[in-house]
Amino acid sequence: MLRRLRIWIGLAISLLFIALLLRQSHPREVFRAIAEADFVWLLPAVAIFCAALWVRAVRYEHIIRGLKPVPAAALFPILVIGNMANNLLPLRMGELVRAYLLGERNKISRMASLGTGVTERLFDGLTCLAFLAGMILILGANGIIYNITLIALPIFALVLGVFIACLAAPDASERFVGRLSHALPERFRPRLMRLAVSFIEGLRSLRDPRAMAWVVATSILAWTMEAAVFWCVGQAFALGIPFGYYVMAVGAGNLALTAPTSPGGTGPFEWIVTQVLLLALVPNSVATAYAFTAHFTVLLPGTLLGLYYLWAMHLSLGGLSARAETAMDEKLTQAPAPIPTYPPGPRA
C-alpha cells in the first residue's frame, strides 16, 4: 500500500511540474521550436553521453576496489542496466537492481554493493551542488535557483559530515548508529543497522587517498561531459549562451532528480532547466523545448543501451527487479553482522 502511494505521489509531482511548464509557454510554440531545431547536433551529444557513462564505470571501479577488484569493462553493463531501471521503474529501483546484479555476477555482498551505490550518489550530488554554486557566483541567479541551492546545501553538508565521519572512524560510526537504533521500534533496528554497515563497508576503498583522488577527478570529468552534452543540445537550438549556463542547468536539473518523482524524473528536471535558461534570457517556449530535448537526449540512449545489455544477459527487467527487491528485503531483516575492524592506515 505504501509503495503504491509513493508511486502515485511521484506521478502527481511530475504532472504538476509539467503543468507549470505548459502554463508558462504555449504548447504549439514549444513544438514549433523543437521542429526547427538542428538535430544533427544530437549525434555528438549522444556520443559524449556514452563516453561519460564509461567514465562513471572507471569511477565505480575505484569505489568498489576495496570490496573486490572488478575492471570498468565488467562494471559498465551493470551500471547501464541500473540507470535504465531508474529510468523505467519507480522509486529509483535501479539502485537495488544494480546492487543485486553486481553482487550476483561478482560474488560481492549485496548490502556492501548497495553501500557503494550510495557513495556514488553522494559524489554525484556534491559535484552537481558545486557546479551550481560555482555558476551562481559567476553568473548570478534568480530566486528559484537560489532556493534550490539553499535547500540542497544543508542537506549535502550533513551527508558530507556523515561521510567523513564514517570514512575516518568506521568502527566508532557503526557503534554510534547502534546506540541511535535503540530509539527505534525493535522491528526497524535490523534494517537501520544493515544499511549503516553496508554504507560503511562500501567506503572501504576510499580510505586510500589515490582511490579518493580518482573518484573526485572522474566525478568532475563525468559531469563536465554531461554539461558538454547540454551544450550540444543548445547548439541544436542555436541558443548562443555561455557554457556556464549549461553547467548550471546540469547541476540544478540533476539535483531536482532527488525528488520522489515518476521514473526518469520527468517534470521537475524540465522545469528547473527551463528556469536556468530563462535566467540566460532564452525565450520561454525555446527554453521549454530545449529542456525536454536535453532530457530525452540523456534518457533514451542510456535506456536503450541498458535494455540491450539486459537482453544480452538473457534477463528480464520485471524478473530482475523482483529478485533484487526480495533479496534486499531478506538481507535488511536479518540481524546485522559486525562490521570488519579496520586497521589503522592512510586516511582519505
CORNOR-V587617 format. One record per pair of residues at least 24 apart in sequence whose ideal C-beta (glycine too) atoms are under 8 Angstrom apart, sorted by the first residue. I is the first residue (numbers start at 1). J is the second residue. Records with the same first field share a line. If there is no record, write none. Layout:
I=J / J
This chain:
3=91
6=90 / 91 / 260
7=90 / 91 / 262
9=260
10=90 / 91 / 260 / 261 / 262
11=262
13=259 / 260 / 261 / 262 / 267 / 268
14=261 / 262 / 265 / 266 / 267 / 268
15=267
16=267
17=261 / 267 / 268 / 270 / 271
18=266 / 267 / 270 / 271
20=271
21=267 / 270 / 271 / 274 / 288 / 291
24=274 / 284 / 288
25=274 / 284 / 285 / 287 / 288
26=285
29=284 / 285
30=285 / 288 / 289 / 292
31=289
32=285
33=237 / 285 / 286 / 288 / 289 / 290
34=289 / 292 / 293
37=236 / 237 / 289 / 293
38=235 / 236 / 238
39=236
40=236
41=232 / 233 / 235 / 236
42=232 / 233 / 236 / 293 / 297
44=232
45=229 / 232 / 233 / 236 / 297
46=297 / 301
48=225 / 228 / 229 / 232
49=225 / 226 / 229 / 297 / 298 / 301 / 302
50=301 / 305
51=225
52=222 / 225 / 226 / 229
53=79 / 80 / 83 / 302 / 305
55=218 / 221 / 222 / 225
56=120 / 218 / 222
58=214 / 218
59=120 / 123 / 214 / 215 / 218 / 219 / 222
60=116 / 120
62=205 / 211 / 214 / 215 / 218
63=116 / 119 / 120 / 202 / 205 / 206 / 211 / 215
64=102 / 108 / 113 / 116 / 202 / 205
65=205 / 208 / 211
66=203 / 204 / 205 / 206 / 207 / 208 / 211
67=108 / 109 / 112 / 113 / 116 / 201 / 202 / 204 / 205
68=106 / 107 / 108
70=106 / 108
74=105 / 106
75=102
77=309 / 312 / 313
78=102 / 105
80=302 / 305 / 306 / 309
81=306 / 309 / 310 / 320
82=117 / 306
83=302 / 303 / 306
84=302 / 303 / 305 / 306 / 307 / 310 / 317
85=306 / 317 / 320 / 321
86=263 / 264
87=263 / 264 / 299 / 302 / 303 / 306
88=263 / 264 / 303 / 317
89=263 / 317 / 321
90=262 / 263
91=260
93=321 / 324 / 325
95=121
96=321 / 324 / 325 / 328
97=320 / 321 / 324
99=324 / 328
100=320 / 323 / 324 / 327 / 328
101=320 / 324
109=198 / 201
110=327 / 328 / 331
111=194 / 195 / 197 / 198 / 201 / 328 / 331 / 332
112=198 / 201 / 202
113=198 / 202
114=195 / 198 / 202 / 328
115=197 / 198 / 199 / 200 / 201 / 202 / 203
116=202
117=202
118=198 / 199 / 202
119=163 / 199 / 202 / 203 / 206
122=159 / 160 / 163
123=215 / 216 / 219
124=219 / 223 / 254
125=152 / 156 / 159 / 255 / 258
126=156 / 160 / 219
127=219 / 220 / 223
128=223 / 250 / 251 / 252 / 254 / 255
129=153 / 156 / 251 / 255
130=251
131=223 / 227 / 247 / 248 / 250 / 251
132=248 / 251 / 252 / 255
133=251
134=247
135=244 / 245 / 247 / 248 / 251
136=248
138=244
139=242 / 244 / 245 / 248 / 279
140=279
141=248 / 279
142=275 / 278 / 279
144=272 / 275
145=248 / 252 / 275 / 276 / 279
148=252 / 255 / 256 / 272
152=255
163=203
166=199 / 200 / 203
167=203 / 206 / 207 / 347 / 348
168=347
170=200 / 203 / 339 / 342
171=339 / 341 / 342
173=200
174=200 / 338 / 339
190=332 / 333 / 334 / 335 / 336
191=332 / 333
193=336
194=331 / 332 / 334 / 336
195=332
196=336
197=336 / 337 / 339
200=339
201=339 / 340
204=342
206=348
207=342 / 345 / 346 / 347 / 348
208=346 / 348
209=346 / 347 / 348
211=348
212=348
223=250 / 251 / 254
226=250 / 254 / 298
229=294 / 297 / 298
230=294
233=290 / 293 / 294 / 297
234=290
236=293
237=286 / 289 / 290 / 293
239=277 / 280 / 282 / 286 / 290
241=277 / 280 / 282
242=280
245=276 / 277 / 279 / 280
248=276 / 279
249=273 / 276 / 277 / 294
252=276
253=291 / 294 / 295
264=295 / 299
265=295
266=295
269=295
270=295
